[in-house]
């Protein structure tokens, strides 16, 4: 916040739910379920663009963040006042702003998708578009298990199971669990 106070073109507020907020600044060490939930809420529900300031991020996490609708990411070590201003203005315009190494990872992933090559462990499956845990959850839904039973079977929390199902249905634009299972069966996921 202290870096940004020197720029009069930016009005700083503490609450992103306040009327007129166009860009939210989210700072995190790593990407976890709580960060992804915050990103989804800000971008999809509150329709706010996000500048994500990170210490580190793996390729699979990068893909999750991009799937949430984030187009502006900045390394914490590079977060000077001028660089933050540049990122915020880019996000406000709807432009992408990524560090070169992350842009390279993202372009590399897109190239692998086009050529049909498998991506790094933990990234979305090229031919299927799903990570293994999404396939595991859908397979158990297809077997008739409810959220609690799936959570026990996979050693996840019920909230994680719900988040996985929500992510799949949202990303693939499916209506519900039954539609997701039908899609997974039709496309050969399960």
C-alpha positions in Angstrom: 0.0 0.0 0.0 2.9 2.3 0.8 4.2 1.8 -2.7 0.9 3.0 -4.2 0.1 6.0 -2.1 2.4 8.2 -4.2 0.2 7.7 -7.3 -2.8 10.0 -7.3 -4.4 8.2 -10.3 -5.1 5.3 -8.0 -7.7 5.4 -5.2 -6.8 2.9 -2.5 -9.6 1.1 -0.6 -9.5 -1.7 1.9 -12.6 -3.5 0.7 -12.8 -4.8 -2.9 -16.6 -5.1 -2.5 -16.8 -1.3 -2.3 -18.6 0.3 -5.3 -16.4 1.3 -8.2 -13.5 -1.0 -7.4 -12.1 -2.2 -10.7 -8.8 -3.8 -9.7 -7.9 -5.8 -6.6 -4.4 -6.5 -5.5 -3.9 -9.9 -4.0 -0.6 -10.9 -2.4 0.2 -14.5 -1.7 3.2 -16.7 -1.0 1.8 -19.7 -3.0 -1.4 -20.8 -4.7 -3.6 -22.9 -2.5 -7.3 -23.5 -2.4 -8.0 -20.4 -0.3 -6.2 -18.2 -2.9 -8.1 -19.9 -5.8 -11.4 -19.4 -4.0 -10.6 -15.7 -3.5 -9.6 -15.3 -7.1 -12.8 -17.0 -8.3 -14.9 -14.8 -6.0 -13.2 -11.6 -7.1 -13.2 -12.2 -10.8 -16.3 -14.2 -11.4 -18.7 -13.0 -8.7 -17.6 -9.4 -8.0 -16.3 -8.8 -11.6 -13.1 -7.2 -10.4 -9.8 -7.6 -12.3 -7.0 -8.9 -10.1 -3.3 -8.2 -9.9 -1.7 -11.3 -8.2 1.6 -10.7 -6.5 3.4 -14.0 -5.8 6.6 -15.4 -4.3 6.5 -18.6 -6.5 4.1 -20.5 -8.7 4.3 -23.9 -10.4 3.0 -24.4 -13.9 -0.1 -26.3 -12.8 -0.9 -23.5 -10.3 -0.4 -21.0 -13.1 -3.0 -22.8 -15.2 -5.4 -22.8 -12.3 -4.9 -19.0 -11.7 -5.4 -18.3 -15.4 -8.5 -20.5 -15.4 -9.8 -18.2 -12.6 -9.6 -15.3 -15.0 -6.4 -13.6 -13.7 -4.3 -12.1 -16.5 -1.9 -10.0 -14.4 0.8 -11.6 -12.2 3.8 -10.0 -10.7 6.7 -11.5 -8.7 6.9 -10.0 -5.2 10.6 -9.4 -5.6 9.8 -7.1 -8.6 6.9 -5.3 -6.9 8.2 -1.7 -6.8 5.8 1.2 -6.8 6.2 1.9 -10.5 5.9 -1.8 -11.4 2.7 -2.2 -9.3 1.3 0.9 -11.0 2.1 -0.6 -14.5 0.4 -3.9 -13.5 -2.7 -2.3 -12.1 -3.2 0.0 -15.1 -2.7 -3.1 -17.4 -5.3 -5.0 -15.4 -7.7 -2.1 -15.5 -7.5 -2.0 -19.3 -8.1 -5.8 -19.4 -4.5 -6.4 -20.7 -2.3 -9.3 -19.7 0.9 -8.6 -17.8 3.0 -11.6 -16.8 6.7 -12.0 -15.9 8.6 -13.3 -18.9 9.3 -16.7 -17.3 5.6 -17.3 -16.6 4.7 -16.1 -20.1 7.1 -18.6 -21.5 5.6 -21.4 -19.4 2.1 -20.5 -20.6 3.1 -20.3 -24.2 4.9 -23.6 -23.9 1.8 -25.2 -22.4 -0.3 -23.9 -25.2 2.2 -25.2 -27.8 2.1 -28.7 -26.1 -1.7 -28.6 -26.3 -1.6 -27.8 -30.0 1.0 -30.6 -30.7 -0.7 -33.2 -28.4 2.4 -33.6 -26.2 1.9 -34.4 -22.5 2.5 -31.5 -20.1 4.5 -31.5 -16.8 3.2 -33.7 -14.0 0.2 -32.1 -12.3 -0.9 -30.0 -15.3 -4.0 -30.5 -17.2 -4.1 -33.5 -19.4 -3.6 -32.5 -23.0 -6.1 -34.8 -24.6 -8.6 -34.7 -21.8 -8.3 -31.2 -20.4 -8.6 -32.5 -16.8 -6.1 -33.0 -14.0 -6.0 -36.5 -12.5 -7.8 -35.5 -9.3 -10.8 -34.2 -11.4 -10.9 -37.5 -13.2 -10.8 -39.4 -9.9 -13.6 -37.3 -8.4 -15.8 -37.7 -11.5 -15.1 -41.5 -11.6 -16.5 -41.8 -8.0 -19.5 -39.6 -8.8 -20.2 -41.9 -11.7 -20.1 -44.8 -9.2 -22.9 -43.1 -7.2 -20.8 -41.8 -4.3 -21.9 -38.6 -2.6 -19.5 -35.8 -1.6 -18.8 -37.2 1.8 -18.0 -40.7 0.5 -15.7 -39.2 -2.2 -13.9 -37.1 0.4 -13.3 -40.2 2.6 -12.2 -42.4 -0.3 -9.7 -39.8 -1.7 -8.6 -38.4 1.7 -9.8 -34.8 0.7 -12.1 -32.5 2.6 -15.7 -32.3 1.4 -15.0 -28.7 0.5 -12.1 -29.8 -1.8 -14.4 -32.3 -3.5 -17.0 -29.6 -4.0 -14.4 -27.2 -5.4 -13.1 -29.8 -7.8 -16.6 -30.4 -9.1 -17.3 -26.7 -9.3 -14.1 -26.1 -11.2 -14.8 -28.8 -13.7 -18.4 -27.8 -14.4 -17.5 -24.1 -14.7 -14.4 -24.6 -16.9 -16.2 -27.0 -19.2 -19.4 -25.0 -19.0 -21.4 -28.0 -17.8 -24.8 -27.7 -15.9 -24.3 -30.1 -13.0 -22.6 -33.3 -11.8 -24.7 -35.6 -14.0 -23.7 -33.5 -17.0 -20.1 -33.6 -15.9 -20.2 -37.4 -15.6 -21.9 -37.7 -19.0 -19.2 -35.5 -20.6 -16.4 -37.4 -18.9 -17.8 -40.7 -20.2 -18.4 -39.4 -23.7 -14.9 -37.9 -24.0 -13.2 -41.0 -22.5 -12.0 -39.5 -19.2 -13.6 -42.3 -17.3 
